[in-house]
Amino acid sequence: MAFWQSRSETTKGYATVAPPLLYAFFLLAVPLGAVLVLSFWSQEFQTIDRSFTLANYREALTDPLYRQLLWRSVKIAGATTIATVLLAFPIAYFVSFHVPPHKKSLWIFLITIPFWTSYLIRVFLWKVILGYGGVLNSALMGLGVIDEPMTFLLYNANSVVITLAHAFAPFAILPIFVSLEKIDRSLLEASRDLGESTAMTFLRVTLPLAAPGVIAAILIVFIPTVGDYVTPRLVGGPNGTMIANMIQVQFLQLSNAPLGSALAVLAMLTVTVVALVVSLGIGRLVRAPR
């Protein structure tokens, strides 16, 4: 009887996870597999040659343009991640430790307000703010801070970082807030009772316990920003172009889907390696004895 009951529970468990598993398989694994297979083919105009070849990867790894775009994408995504997490942590810490419990839901609600607006509209708004005759330049000139508009605010890597950091800020705040909320406050009291200062309590207790949320925030911000192509297209200019823009060009303009697929695979591998190194590095750092 116990055997059949256990088997029934196992069947129910499989039945529960089957729909999302199939959904993820057909909408994630299958497209990724198709991109991987396509990267080993070649294309001449509209004709695809299905013969196995490494020419796309050879070109992607040897052409200085593609290497430069991939390296720039990693740098922009890294700068965006650092800026976003550094700005998100104080906000999450304030909401978790200094906002009364009955008001925390209101604060979380306010943090999620940017989601109400289209991502594309937010990018266009930053274009208006950072433009040569935009809000920021006009305000600074009106206050007498500058004599002429600043040209380094738009159409470069700086504008891409600023726009992406604003767009992904809620994604960083929420996981950090959840980790901070799970911290047992008695541990902080015990640390202070043992003579630790507020700063050392934060470094030795709060920060290590919040590390899962910080790592989650880093991954949530870094991974999609490497592949973002809308923001670089609208506010990046020539110096803010990223690898995703080149992938789009290969697929939609140059009709070279195999090379675009190879660039996409290399970008995914780069993101995976960087994300693993950063996650393991932060994990070891916060677990290191002090």
C-alpha positions as CSV (number, residue, x, y, z in Angstrom):
1,M,0.0,0.0,0.0
2,A,2.8,2.4,0.9
3,F,4.6,1.6,-2.4
4,W,1.5,2.5,-4.5
5,Q,0.9,5.6,-2.4
6,S,4.5,6.7,-2.9
7,R,4.3,6.0,-6.6
8,S,1.1,8.0,-6.8
9,E,2.7,11.0,-5.2
10,T,5.7,10.7,-7.5
11,T,3.3,10.7,-10.5
12,K,1.5,13.7,-9.2
13,G,4.8,15.5,-8.8
14,Y,5.8,14.7,-12.4
15,A,2.4,15.8,-13.6
16,T,2.8,19.1,-11.8
17,V,6.3,19.9,-13.2
18,A,5.5,18.6,-16.7
19,P,3.8,21.7,-18.2
20,P,6.4,24.2,-17.2
21,L,9.2,21.7,-18.1
22,L,7.7,21.3,-21.6
23,Y,7.2,25.0,-21.9
24,A,10.8,25.7,-21.1
25,F,12.0,22.9,-23.4
26,F,10.2,24.1,-26.5
27,L,10.6,27.8,-26.0
28,L,14.2,27.8,-24.6
29,A,16.1,24.6,-25.2
30,V,14.8,24.0,-28.8
31,P,15.7,27.6,-30.0
32,L,19.1,27.5,-28.3
33,G,19.7,24.1,-30.0
34,A,18.7,25.5,-33.3
35,V,21.1,28.5,-32.9
36,L,23.9,26.1,-32.0
37,V,23.3,23.9,-35.0
38,L,22.9,26.9,-37.3
39,S,26.3,28.2,-36.2
40,F,28.0,25.3,-37.8
41,W,26.5,25.9,-41.2
42,S,27.1,28.5,-43.8
43,Q,25.0,30.8,-45.9
44,E,25.3,32.3,-49.4
45,F,22.6,34.9,-50.0
46,Q,19.4,33.1,-49.2
47,T,20.9,29.6,-49.6
48,I,22.0,27.7,-46.5
49,D,24.7,25.1,-46.8
50,R,24.2,22.4,-44.1
51,S,27.8,21.1,-44.4
52,F,29.6,21.2,-41.0
53,T,32.1,24.0,-40.8
54,L,34.0,26.0,-38.2
55,A,34.5,29.0,-40.5
56,N,31.9,31.1,-38.6
57,Y,33.7,30.6,-35.2
58,R,37.1,31.2,-36.9
59,E,35.9,34.5,-38.3
60,A,34.2,35.5,-35.1
61,L,37.3,34.9,-33.1
62,T,39.8,36.4,-35.5
63,D,38.0,39.5,-36.7
64,P,39.1,42.4,-34.5
65,L,35.6,44.1,-34.9
66,Y,33.8,41.2,-33.3
67,R,36.3,40.8,-30.5
68,Q,36.0,44.5,-29.8
69,L,32.2,44.5,-29.7
70,L,32.2,41.4,-27.4
71,W,34.7,43.0,-25.0
72,R,32.8,46.3,-25.1
73,S,29.6,44.5,-24.3
74,V,31.2,42.8,-21.3
75,K,32.6,46.1,-20.0
76,I,29.3,47.9,-20.4
77,A,27.4,45.1,-18.8
78,G,29.9,45.0,-16.0
79,A,29.8,48.7,-15.4
80,T,26.0,48.6,-15.4
81,T,25.9,45.7,-13.0
82,I,28.3,47.4,-10.5
83,A,26.5,50.7,-10.7
84,T,23.1,49.1,-10.3
85,V,24.0,46.8,-7.4
86,L,25.8,49.6,-5.5
87,L,22.8,51.8,-5.9
88,A,20.3,49.0,-5.2
89,F,21.9,47.7,-2.0
90,P,21.4,50.9,0.2
91,I,17.8,51.2,-1.0
92,A,17.1,47.5,-0.2
93,Y,18.9,47.9,3.2
94,F,16.9,51.0,4.1
95,V,13.6,49.3,3.3
96,S,14.4,46.2,5.2
97,F,16.0,47.6,8.3
98,H,14.5,51.1,8.7
99,V,11.0,51.1,7.2
100,P,8.3,50.0,9.5
101,P,6.9,46.5,8.6
102,H,3.4,47.9,7.8
103,K,4.9,50.3,5.2
104,K,7.3,47.9,3.5
105,S,4.7,46.8,1.0
106,L,4.1,50.4,0.0
107,W,7.8,50.9,-0.6
108,I,8.1,47.7,-2.7
109,F,5.1,48.9,-4.7
110,L,6.8,52.2,-5.4
111,I,10.0,50.4,-6.4
112,T,8.1,48.4,-9.0
113,I,6.4,51.5,-10.6
114,P,9.0,51.7,-13.4
115,F,7.6,48.4,-14.7
116,W,4.4,50.1,-15.5
117,T,6.0,52.0,-18.3
118,S,7.3,50.4,-21.5
119,Y,11.0,49.7,-21.6
120,L,11.2,51.5,-25.0
121,I,9.6,54.6,-23.6
122,R,12.0,54.7,-20.7
123,V,14.9,54.5,-23.1
124,F,13.5,57.4,-25.2
125,L,13.0,59.5,-22.0
126,W,16.7,59.1,-21.2
127,K,17.5,60.1,-24.7
128,V,15.5,63.3,-24.1
129,I,17.2,63.9,-20.7
130,L,20.8,63.3,-21.9
131,G,20.5,64.9,-25.3
132,Y,22.6,67.9,-26.5
133,G,19.6,70.2,-25.9
134,G,18.0,67.9,-23.3
135,V,16.7,68.4,-19.9
136,L,20.0,68.0,-18.0
137,N,22.0,70.3,-20.3
138,S,19.3,72.9,-20.3
139,A,19.0,72.8,-16.5
140,L,22.8,73.1,-15.9
141,M,23.1,76.0,-18.4
142,G,20.1,77.7,-16.8
143,L,21.8,77.5,-13.4
144,G,25.1,78.8,-14.8
145,V,27.0,75.6,-14.1
146,I,28.1,75.1,-17.7
147,D,28.5,77.5,-20.6
148,E,27.7,75.1,-23.4
149,P,25.9,71.7,-23.6
150,M,28.0,68.7,-22.6
151,T,28.4,66.3,-25.5
152,F,29.7,63.2,-23.6
153,L,26.3,62.4,-22.1
154,L,24.7,60.8,-25.1
155,Y,25.7,58.5,-27.9
156,N,28.4,56.7,-26.1
157,A,29.0,53.9,-23.5
158,N,28.2,56.3,-20.6
159,S,24.6,56.8,-21.8
160,V,24.1,53.1,-22.3
161,V,25.3,52.4,-18.7
162,I,23.1,55.1,-17.2
163,T,20.0,54.0,-19.1
164,L,20.5,50.3,-18.4
165,A,21.2,50.9,-14.7
166,H,17.9,52.8,-14.4
167,A,16.0,50.1,-16.3
168,F,17.3,47.2,-14.2
169,A,17.4,48.8,-10.8
170,P,14.2,47.2,-9.6
171,F,15.5,43.8,-10.6
172,A,18.5,44.3,-8.3
173,I,16.7,45.8,-5.4
174,L,14.1,43.0,-5.0
175,P,16.4,40.0,-4.6
176,I,18.7,41.9,-2.2
177,F,15.7,43.0,-0.2
178,V,14.5,39.4,0.1
179,S,17.9,38.2,1.4
180,L,18.0,41.0,3.9
181,E,14.5,40.2,5.1
182,K,15.6,36.6,5.8
183,I,18.4,37.7,8.2
184,D,17.7,36.8,11.8
185,R,17.9,40.1,13.6
186,S,19.0,38.3,16.8
187,L,22.3,37.6,15.1
188,L,22.9,41.3,14.6
189,E,22.1,41.9,18.3
190,A,24.4,39.2,19.3
191,S,27.2,40.7,17.3
192,R,26.7,44.1,18.9
193,D,26.5,42.5,22.4
194,L,29.9,40.9,21.7
195,G,31.4,44.3,21.2
196,E,31.4,44.6,17.4
197,S,30.8,48.0,15.9
198,T,28.0,48.7,13.5
199,A,30.4,48.6,10.5
200,M,32.0,45.3,11.5
201,T,28.6,43.8,12.2
202,F,27.6,44.8,8.7
203,L,30.7,43.3,7.2
204,R,30.8,40.1,9.2
205,V,27.1,39.3,9.6
206,T,24.8,41.3,7.3
207,L,26.8,41.2,4.1
208,P,27.7,37.5,4.1
209,L,24.1,36.6,4.8
210,A,22.9,38.9,2.1
211,A,25.3,37.4,-0.4
212,P,22.8,35.2,-2.2
213,G,20.6,38.2,-3.0
214,V,23.7,40.2,-4.2
215,I,24.8,37.3,-6.4
216,A,21.2,37.0,-7.8
217,A,21.1,40.7,-8.4
218,I,24.4,40.6,-10.3
219,L,23.3,37.7,-12.5
220,I,19.8,39.2,-13.1
221,V,21.4,42.5,-14.3
222,F,24.6,41.3,-16.0
223,I,23.2,38.5,-18.2
224,P,20.4,40.4,-20.0
225,T,22.5,43.6,-20.4
226,V,25.2,41.9,-22.3
227,G,22.6,40.9,-24.9
228,D,20.7,44.2,-25.0
229,Y,20.5,45.8,-28.4
230,V,17.6,48.4,-28.0
231,T,19.4,50.7,-25.6
232,P,22.7,50.7,-27.5
233,R,20.8,51.3,-30.8
234,L,18.9,54.3,-29.4
235,V,21.4,56.0,-27.1
236,G,24.7,54.3,-27.7
237,G,25.9,55.7,-31.0
238,P,29.0,54.3,-32.7
239,N,31.0,54.0,-29.4
240,G,28.1,52.3,-27.6
241,T,27.3,49.6,-30.1
242,M,27.3,46.1,-28.5
243,I,27.6,42.5,-29.8
244,A,23.8,42.1,-29.9
245,N,23.6,44.9,-32.4
246,M,26.0,43.0,-34.7
247,I,24.0,39.8,-34.2
248,Q,20.9,41.7,-35.3
249,V,22.7,43.0,-38.4
250,Q,24.0,39.6,-39.4
251,F,20.5,38.1,-39.1
252,L,18.3,40.8,-40.5
253,Q,20.5,42.9,-42.8
254,L,23.4,40.8,-44.1
255,S,21.5,37.6,-44.3
256,N,24.3,35.7,-42.6
257,A,22.4,33.8,-39.9
258,P,25.2,31.2,-39.3
259,L,27.7,33.9,-38.4
260,G,25.1,35.7,-36.3
261,S,24.4,32.3,-34.5
262,A,28.2,31.8,-33.9
263,L,28.4,35.3,-32.4
264,A,25.4,34.6,-30.2
265,V,26.9,31.3,-29.0
266,L,30.2,33.0,-28.2
267,A,28.4,35.7,-26.3
268,M,26.5,33.1,-24.3
269,L,29.7,31.3,-23.5
270,T,31.4,34.5,-22.4
271,V,28.4,35.5,-20.2
272,T,28.4,32.0,-18.6
273,V,32.1,32.1,-17.8
274,V,32.0,35.6,-16.4
275,A,28.9,34.9,-14.4
276,L,30.4,31.7,-12.8
277,V,33.7,33.4,-12.0
278,V,32.0,36.4,-10.4
279,S,29.5,34.3,-8.4
280,L,32.2,31.9,-7.1
281,G,34.5,34.9,-6.3
282,I,31.9,36.7,-4.3
283,G,30.9,33.5,-2.6
284,R,34.5,32.8,-1.5
285,L,35.0,36.4,-0.5
286,V,32.0,36.6,1.8
287,R,32.8,33.2,3.4
288,A,36.4,34.1,4.0
289,P,37.2,34.4,7.7
290,R,37.9,37.9,9.0
